Each structure stands twice: as structure tokens, then as C-alpha cells.
Amino acid sequence: MSHEKQIMIDQSLKQIFNDEAFKERLSEEDFQRYKNAVEKVSFRKGEMMFDEQETPRTVFYIENGTAKLSKLGAYGKEQILRFIKDGDMIGYRSLLCGENFQAKAEAMTDIEALMIPSDLFMHLLEVDGKLSFVMLQKVAFELGESSNTITFLAQKTVRERLAEILLLLEQKLGTDPEGFINISLTREEIANIIGTATESAIRLISEFKQDSLIETEGRNIKILNHEKLIKLGHVTL
């Protein structure tokens, strides 16, 4: 159910966050302000979009590509919080809270995005009811997802967490023509997502391969047996 809700929110955001839709909803003055201020930007794979403790000055709407949102935890260990793909936004939470960024955003692939100045984004929320409503839904959904993550890390075994994460990554990011999940993750990154040591992640991935649950090609992973992964992770899709 949560995945279907996310798809609905992403689709709503795509429908309202484009020039034609803004032109219909905004006054001529506000539309021109939007057109004059919004800038198309590109990030190469591995490039930082923003870092922890930076002051939010822009919000990004991802047109193409995938980014990861992460932060440093205890002993400098990175914790991946979530992935942001095309049709999604990033950088708005800290702006709305009036605080510095509490996480960093890094391009996982080459990215094309719209960069919206923070003052313009706040103004659009004031004058555009549809955008405000979708952003409210988005914030509420992500708050629920954060609660689910706490339960996920606290109550599931590492093996169950890996099964669930692989299924969720495939759902959120899709697959390439050969069936591999559309993201290339190091074993350390996978370990950070599921909250375990890198060595444990490597061992579990090897076990999943031996059990014919997945196939790997370098950093890329293909799910071979969805039904068994769903049962293993106790996942409700």
C-alpha cells in the first residue's frame, strides 16, 4: 500500500510541476517570476548536490536520474536514508523547518534537475494550492516511512531486511532491459541501508545467490525469485 501511495504522490507531482501546469495555475506575474528564477542544472555521477549543515538556498526537482540522501552517524559511518529518482524532489524538508541540511545528497547516476531558489519555492507554496497539497501529502508520507524504517531496523533480522530492501529498490527504481535493478550499489552501501557490517552484507548476498534468489553482475543485482524474497522479508506489497 505504501508503494502505491508513493507512486500516486510522484505522479501528482509530475502533473503539477511543469511549465504548462504552472502557467494555468499561476498569475502571469508569478509565472514569469518562476520562469526567470528556475534554472536547469546537471550533476555527474558521484557529485554532491548539497552537504550536511549547508544552508538551504534551493530545492531540486529531479527530471532524470537518481540521487541518494544520507548522513553520517556514529564513528563517521554513513547511513543511507532514501533514494530520490526522476519526478521527485529533494532539499525541501530542511527549508520548511528553517534549519540547515541534516543530510547530504549525492548523484547516484548522471542527473538533470530543476533548481528552484528557496524564496521562490516558499512563494509557490503560498500561491499554488495544488502544489501545497501535494507537498503536504509528501511530507506526511515520508514521516510514515521514517516510522516504518525504525520498526524495520529494530524488529527484523538482517536477512529479512536485505530481502525487503531489494524488493523495495526494484519497486522504486525499476529494472533495466535485462532485469537488473536500476541502481549500482557497493556492498558497503547495501550494508549501510540495512544497518549491518559490510562483511555481513557480502555473506548474505552470497547466500541469496546460492539459494537462487538473486543474480549479481558486479554491483548490479537482479531478483530471480520474488515470491521467496517476499516470504523471507515478511513483506506486504
C-alpha positions in Angstrom: 0.0 0.0 0.0 2.8 2.4 0.9 4.4 1.9 -2.5 1.1 2.6 -4.3 0.8 5.8 -2.3 4.2 6.9 -3.2 3.5 6.3 -6.9 0.4 8.4 -6.6 2.2 11.3 -5.0 5.0 11.1 -7.5 2.5 11.1 -10.4 0.7 14.1 -8.9 4.0 16.0 -8.5 4.9 15.3 -12.2 1.5 16.5 -13.3 1.7 19.8 -11.4 5.4 20.5 -11.5 5.8 21.6 -15.2 5.6 24.8 -17.2 2.2 24.2 -18.7 0.6 23.3 -15.4 2.2 26.3 -13.6 1.1 28.6 -16.4 -2.5 27.5 -15.9 -2.5 27.9 -12.1 -0.3 30.9 -11.5 -0.9 34.6 -12.2 1.1 35.9 -15.2 3.4 37.8 -12.7 4.1 34.7 -10.6 4.6 32.5 -13.7 7.2 34.9 -15.1 8.9 35.0 -11.7 9.0 31.2 -11.8 10.3 31.1 -15.4 13.0 33.7 -14.7 14.3 32.1 -11.5 14.2 28.4 -12.2 17.4 27.0 -13.6 18.2 23.7 -15.3 21.3 22.0 -13.7 23.2 18.8 -14.2 25.2 16.6 -11.8 27.6 13.9 -12.8 27.5 10.5 -11.0 29.2 10.9 -7.6 28.8 14.6 -7.5 27.4 16.3 -4.3 24.1 18.2 -4.7 24.3 19.5 -1.2 26.1 18.6 2.1 25.2 18.3 5.7 24.9 21.6 7.6 24.7 23.8 4.4 22.1 26.5 4.5 19.2 25.6 2.1 19.2 28.0 -0.7 17.5 25.9 -3.4 15.1 23.0 -3.8 15.7 20.4 -6.6 13.1 18.7 -8.8 14.7 15.7 -10.4 13.9 15.4 -14.1 16.2 12.5 -14.9 18.5 10.3 -12.7 18.7 9.0 -9.2 20.2 10.5 -6.0 20.8 9.2 -2.5 20.1 11.1 0.7 22.5 10.0 3.5 24.0 11.3 6.7 27.0 10.4 8.9 26.2 8.5 12.1 28.3 7.3 15.0 32.0 6.9 14.2 31.6 8.5 10.8 29.6 5.7 9.4 27.3 6.7 6.5 23.6 5.8 6.8 21.6 5.9 3.6 18.2 7.4 4.3 16.4 7.1 1.0 16.8 7.3 -2.8 15.3 10.1 -4.9 14.5 9.4 -8.6 13.1 11.4 -11.5 9.8 13.1 -10.8 10.7 13.5 -7.1 12.0 16.5 -5.1 14.9 16.9 -2.6 16.0 19.7 -0.3 12.6 20.9 0.9 12.4 19.4 4.4 15.2 21.5 5.9 13.9 24.6 4.1 10.4 24.1 5.5 11.9 23.5 9.0 14.1 26.6 8.8 17.3 24.6 9.6 20.5 23.6 7.8 20.5 20.4 5.9 20.6 17.4 8.2 21.8 15.1 5.4 23.8 15.2 2.2 22.5 14.4 -1.3 24.8 12.7 -3.9 24.1 11.8 -7.5 24.0 8.0 -8.0 23.7 8.5 -11.7 24.0 11.5 -14.0 21.2 13.8 -13.1 19.2 16.6 -14.8 17.2 18.7 -12.4 15.4 22.0 -12.0 16.9 24.2 -9.3 14.3 26.3 -7.6 15.5 29.2 -5.3 14.2 28.8 -1.8 12.4 32.1 -1.7 10.5 31.2 -4.9 9.6 27.7 -3.6 8.2 29.2 -0.4 6.2 31.7 -2.5 4.8 29.0 -4.8 3.6 27.1 -1.7 1.7 30.3 -0.7 0.1 31.0 -4.0 -0.3 27.5 -5.5 -2.8 25.4 -3.6 -2.3 22.2 -5.6 1.5 22.3 -5.1 0.9 22.9 -1.4 -1.5 20.0 -1.1 0.8 17.5 -2.8 3.8 18.6 -0.7 1.7 18.2 2.4 0.9 14.6 1.3 4.6 14.0 0.5 5.8 15.2 3.9 3.1 13.1 5.7 4.0 10.0 3.6 7.7 10.4 4.3 7.0 10.8 8.1 5.2 7.5 8.0 8.1 5.9 6.1 10.5 7.1 8.7 8.4 5.4 11.4 8.4 2.2 9.3 12.2 2.4 9.0 12.6 2.5 12.8 10.5 -0.7 13.0 12.3 -2.2 10.1 15.7 -1.8 11.7 14.6 -2.7 15.2 12.4 -5.8 14.7 13.7 -7.6 11.5 16.7 -9.8 11.2 19.5 -8.6 8.8 18.5 -11.4 6.3 14.8 -10.2 6.4 16.0 -6.6 5.9 18.1 -7.4 2.9 15.1 -9.3 1.3 12.8 -6.3 1.8 15.3 -3.7 0.7 16.0 -5.5 -2.6 12.2 -5.7 -3.3 11.7 -2.0 -2.4 14.6 -0.8 -4.5 13.2 -2.7 -7.5 9.8 -1.2 -7.0 11.0 2.3 -6.5 13.8 2.4 -9.1 12.6 -0.2 -11.7 14.8 -2.5 -13.7 16.9 -2.3 -16.9 16.1 -4.4 -20.0 18.0 -7.4 -18.5 16.0 -7.2 -15.3 18.7 -5.7 -13.0 17.6 -3.1 -10.5 18.3 0.4 -11.9 21.0 1.3 -9.4 24.6 0.2 -8.8 25.3 -0.1 -5.1 28.6 -1.1 -3.4 28.3 -3.8 -0.8 29.1 -1.2 1.8 26.2 0.9 0.6 23.9 -2.1 0.9 25.2 -2.7 4.4 24.5 0.9 5.3 20.9 0.7 4.1 20.1 -2.5 6.1 22.2 -1.5 9.2 24.9 -4.1 9.3 28.6 -4.6 8.7 29.9 -4.8 5.2 31.1 -8.3 5.8 27.6 -9.5 6.8 26.1 -7.9 3.7 28.7 -9.7 1.4 27.9 -13.0 3.1 24.1 -12.6 2.8 24.3 -11.6 -0.8 26.4 -14.7 -1.5 23.8 -16.9 0.4 21.0 -15.3 -1.6 22.9 -16.2 -4.8 23.4 -19.7 -3.7 19.7 -20.0 -2.9 18.9 -18.7 -6.4 17.0 -15.7 -5.0 19.1 -13.2 -6.9 21.7 -12.9 -9.6 24.6 -10.4 -9.5 26.8 -8.8 -12.1 29.4 -6.7 -10.4 27.4 -4.2 -8.3 24.2 -4.9 -10.1 21.5 -7.2 -8.7 18.6 -9.0 -10.3 15.8 -10.6 -8.4 15.2 -14.1 -9.6 12.5 -15.3 -7.1 10.2 -12.6 -5.9 7.9 -14.9 -4.1 10.6 -16.4 -1.9 12.0 -12.9 -1.1 8.6 -11.6 -0.2 8.1 -14.6 2.2 11.6 -14.2 3.6 11.2 -10.5 4.3 7.6 -10.8 5.5 6.8 -8.0 3.0 3.4 -6.7 2.2 3.5 -5.3 -1.3 
